[in-house]
């Protein structure tokens, strides 16, 4: 019953195969989590096209790089959880059998239970360090999300502008095509010299070059936006509505700059990393003191004499004294 109870609390393994393809094939396949209550309400309906807010929302939720960073945050939180766990005690058991029988002799045994006291004393430093590290990873993720939103807004405007320019150049090329045919006919008939026809011929050539350059820029921006959203390159993407536009006043910019160190996530992440390193240095300094192990034991010798006792294990800080780790943690703090 005891074994079944202990096994019931054990973790079990579950296989998770890798996906066979990368990127969603449709916008409808993208994850669209509900926004938090403190954000302004925004109608979300990808079926009628994506506006700039919907694009930014989907980018934050589905961007492959952000998903990887969220997994890293999960690791940091798991490490913070592990840092707070108490060390398991150690149970020692032994049996001794007399090699020769004799009157009054019996099998001897020993039982001991010990615990690492040093691990308990170091727990507070480990927990403080792990929590600050998790906070640093969380703030780094927030900063990456800020940048992803800005990039999504920028690419939204670029793709829309390039698509509109492509349509204008297509119309201009269609309008110049008949003129080009007339100029070519006039040249063949000898009614125009090449110098006289150059302006008409060059106009269509310039439009074609602009079309090629614009198509290349559009392909690049559209591909970047697809990647940002976690979409496969062939997935259709319909953009609607105006591009993002913000025009802060000089006073607003000055006020934002004044409070920048208290608000910008990457700077806050650096502060959290420094706090984690402070805790790591304190832990290294504490670890220079002797490691202590305490235990209690009971035993019976081959003469059937029972004894109870205590055990104390202590390391002798003669050579190491954790000086190497202290030097490393001090230099790392100086770097931060």
C-alpha positions in Angstrom: 0.0 0.0 0.0 2.9 2.4 0.8 4.6 1.6 -2.5 1.3 2.2 -4.4 0.8 5.5 -2.6 4.4 6.7 -3.4 4.1 5.6 -7.1 0.8 7.5 -7.5 2.6 10.7 -6.8 5.3 10.1 -9.4 5.5 11.8 -12.8 4.9 9.7 -15.9 6.3 10.0 -19.4 4.1 11.0 -22.4 5.5 11.0 -25.9 5.1 14.2 -27.9 6.2 13.8 -31.6 7.5 16.7 -33.6 5.1 18.4 -36.0 5.4 17.4 -39.6 5.2 21.0 -41.0 5.9 24.5 -39.9 3.5 27.4 -40.2 -0.3 27.6 -40.4 -1.8 27.2 -43.9 -4.7 29.6 -43.2 -5.3 32.6 -41.0 -8.2 30.8 -39.4 -5.7 28.2 -38.1 -3.8 30.8 -36.1 -4.4 31.0 -32.3 -6.3 34.1 -31.3 -6.5 34.2 -27.5 -9.0 36.5 -25.8 -7.3 39.9 -24.9 -7.1 40.7 -21.2 -9.9 42.7 -19.6 -7.8 45.9 -19.1 -7.2 46.3 -22.9 -9.8 48.3 -24.9 -12.4 46.1 -26.6 -11.7 45.4 -30.3 -13.8 43.4 -32.7 -11.8 40.4 -33.8 -13.0 38.7 -37.0 -10.4 37.4 -39.5 -13.1 36.4 -41.9 -13.5 40.0 -43.2 -9.7 40.6 -43.4 -7.2 41.7 -40.8 -6.8 45.2 -39.6 -3.6 46.5 -37.9 -4.7 45.6 -34.4 -5.7 42.1 -35.4 -2.3 41.6 -37.2 -0.4 42.7 -34.1 -2.5 40.5 -31.8 -2.0 37.4 -34.0 1.7 38.2 -34.3 2.2 38.2 -30.5 0.2 34.9 -30.1 1.7 33.0 -33.0 5.2 34.3 -33.7 7.6 31.3 -33.7 10.4 33.2 -31.9 8.0 34.4 -29.2 6.6 30.9 -28.7 10.2 29.7 -28.1 10.8 32.5 -25.6 7.5 31.5 -23.8 9.0 28.0 -23.5 12.1 29.5 -22.0 9.9 31.3 -19.5 8.4 27.9 -18.6 11.9 26.5 -18.0 12.7 29.5 -15.8 9.5 29.0 -13.7 10.3 25.3 -13.4 13.8 26.2 -12.1 12.2 28.6 -9.6 9.9 25.8 -8.5 12.8 23.4 -8.2 14.9 25.9 -6.2 12.2 26.0 -3.5 12.0 22.3 -3.0 13.4 20.9 0.2 16.2 18.3 -0.1 15.2 14.7 0.4 16.6 13.0 3.5 18.8 10.0 3.1 18.0 6.6 4.6 20.9 4.2 5.2 20.4 0.5 6.0 22.8 -2.3 6.5 22.9 -5.9 7.5 25.8 -7.9 8.9 25.9 -11.7 9.2 28.4 -13.6 11.4 30.7 -15.8 9.5 30.9 -18.3 12.3 28.0 -19.4 14.4 28.2 -19.2 18.2 26.2 -18.9 21.3 24.5 -15.5 21.7 25.4 -14.4 18.1 22.7 -12.9 15.9 22.5 -10.9 12.7 23.4 -7.3 13.0 21.7 -4.4 11.4 21.9 -0.6 11.2 19.5 2.1 10.2 20.3 5.8 9.7 18.4 8.9 8.6 20.4 12.0 7.7 19.7 15.3 6.1 21.9 17.9 4.4 21.7 21.0 6.6 23.7 23.2 4.3 21.1 22.7 1.5 18.4 24.0 3.9 20.6 27.0 4.8 21.2 27.8 1.1 17.5 27.5 0.1 16.6 31.2 0.6 19.5 32.3 -1.7 18.5 29.7 -4.3 14.9 30.8 -4.3 15.7 34.5 -4.5 18.1 33.9 -7.4 15.7 31.6 -9.3 12.7 34.0 -8.9 14.7 37.0 -10.2 15.9 34.9 -13.1 12.3 34.0 -13.9 11.4 37.7 -13.7 14.2 38.6 -16.0 13.1 36.0 -18.6 9.5 37.2 -18.3 10.5 40.8 -18.9 12.7 39.8 -21.8 9.6 38.1 -23.3 7.6 41.3 -22.7 10.2 43.4 -24.5 10.2 40.9 -27.4 6.4 41.2 -27.6 6.6 45.0 -27.7 9.1 44.8 -30.6 6.9 42.2 -32.4 3.9 44.5 -32.1 5.9 47.4 -33.5 7.3 45.2 -36.3 3.8 43.9 -37.2 2.5 47.5 -37.4 5.4 48.5 -39.6 5.1 45.5 -42.0 1.3 46.0 -42.2 1.8 49.6 -43.4 4.6 48.5 -45.8 2.6 45.7 -47.4 -0.5 47.9 -47.8 1.6 50.7 -49.3 3.5 48.4 -51.7 0.3 46.6 -52.8 -1.3 50.0 -53.5 1.7 51.1 -55.5 1.7 47.8 -57.4 -1.8 48.4 -58.5 -1.0 52.0 -59.6 2.0 50.8 -61.6 0.0 48.0 -63.2 -2.6 50.7 -64.3 0.2 53.0 -65.6 1.8 50.1 -67.5 -1.6 49.2 -69.1 -2.1 52.9 -70.1 1.3 53.2 -71.6 1.2 49.9 -73.5 -0.9 51.3 -76.5 1.4 54.3 -76.7 4.4 52.0 -76.9 2.7 50.1 -79.8 2.1 53.4 -81.7 5.7 54.6 -81.1 7.0 51.3 -82.3 4.8 51.5 -85.4 5.9 55.1 -86.1 9.6 54.0 -85.8 9.1 51.2 -88.3 7.3 53.6 -90.7 10.1 56.1 -90.4 7.8 58.8 -89.0 9.9 59.1 -85.8 13.6 59.0 -85.1 14.9 57.1 -82.2 15.7 60.4 -80.4 12.1 61.6 -80.9 10.7 58.2 -79.7 13.0 57.8 -76.7 10.7 59.6 -74.2 7.8 57.4 -75.0 9.9 54.2 -75.0 11.7 55.2 -71.8 8.4 55.9 -70.0 7.2 52.3 -70.4 10.7 50.9 -69.6 10.8 53.0 -66.4 7.4 51.7 -65.3 8.4 48.1 -65.9 11.6 48.6 -63.8 9.5 50.2 -61.0 7.1 47.3 -61.2 10.0 44.8 -60.8 11.5 46.7 -57.9 8.2 47.1 -56.2 7.3 43.5 -56.7 10.6 42.4 -55.0 10.0 44.8 -52.1 6.4 43.5 -51.7 7.5 39.9 -51.8 10.1 40.6 -49.1 7.7 42.5 -46.8 4.9 40.0 -47.4 7.2 37.1 -46.5 8.4 38.9 -43.4 4.8 39.5 -42.3 3.9 35.8 -42.9 6.9 34.7 -40.8 6.0 37.1 -38.1 2.5 35.7 -37.9 3.6 32.1 -38.1 2.0 31.6 -41.5 3.3 29.4 -44.3 4.4 31.5 -47.3 1.5 30.3 -49.5 -1.2 31.3 -47.0 -3.5 34.1 -48.3 -3.4 37.2 -46.2 -6.0 39.9 -46.7 -5.2 43.3 -45.0 -7.9 45.9 -44.4 -8.2 49.3 -42.7 -5.7 52.1 -42.3 -2.1 51.6 -41.1 -1.1 52.4 -37.5 -0.5 56.0 -37.0 0.6 57.7 -33.8 1.7 61.4 -33.4 2.8 62.1 -29.8 3.4 65.6 -28.8 6.8 66.8 -27.6 5.5 66.9 -24.1 4.4 63.3 -24.2 7.8 62.2 -25.6 9.7 64.1 -22.9 7.4 62.6 -20.2 7.9 59.1 -21.7 11.7 59.5 -21.8 11.8 60.7 -18.2 10.3 57.5 -16.9 11.9 55.2 -19.4 14.1 53.2 -16.9 11.0 52.4 -14.9 8.9 51.2 -17.8 11.0 49.7 -20.6 11.0 45.9 -20.2 14.6 45.3 -21.4 16.0 47.7 -18.8 13.8 46.2 -16.1 15.0 42.8 -17.2 18.6 44.0 -16.7 17.8 45.1 -13.2 16.2 41.7 -12.5 19.3 39.9 -13.8 21.5 42.0 -11.6 19.3 41.1 -8.6 19.6 37.4 -9.5 23.4 37.8 -9.7 23.5 39.5 -6.3 21.6 36.5 -4.8 24.0 34.1 -6.7 27.0 35.9 -5.1 25.5 35.7 -1.7 24.9 32.0 -2.2 28.6 31.5 -3.2 29.8 33.4 -0.1 27.6 31.2 2.1 28.9 28.1 0.4 32.4 28.8 1.6 31.5 27.7 5.1 31.7 24.0 6.0 29.0 21.7 4.6 27.1 20.0 7.5 25.1 16.8 7.5 23.1 15.7 10.5 21.6 12.3 11.1 20.2 9.8 13.6 20.8 6.1 13.7 19.9 2.9 15.5 21.8 -0.4 15.3 22.1 -3.9 16.7 25.4 -5.7 16.7 26.0 -9.5 16.5 25.8 -9.7 20.3 22.2 -8.4 20.2 23.3 -5.1 21.8 21.1 -2.2 20.6 22.5 1.3 20.2 21.1 4.7 19.3 23.2 7.5 18.1 23.6 10.8 16.2 25.9 11.5 13.3 27.5 14.7 12.2 29.4 15.2 8.9 31.3 18.4 8.2 33.6 19.3 5.4 37.0 20.8 6.3 37.5 24.2 4.4 41.2 23.9 4.0 41.9 24.3 0.3 38.8 25.1 -1.8 36.6 27.2 0.4 34.5 28.0 -2.7 36.9 30.7 -3.6 36.7 30.0 -7.3 33.0 30.3 -7.5 33.1 33.5 -5.4 35.6 35.0 -7.8 33.4 34.0 -10.8 30.2 35.4 -9.3 31.9 38.7 -8.3 33.3 39.2 -11.8 29.9 38.4 -13.3 28.2 41.0 -11.1 30.8 43.5 -12.2 30.0 42.8 -15.8 26.3 43.3 -15.3 
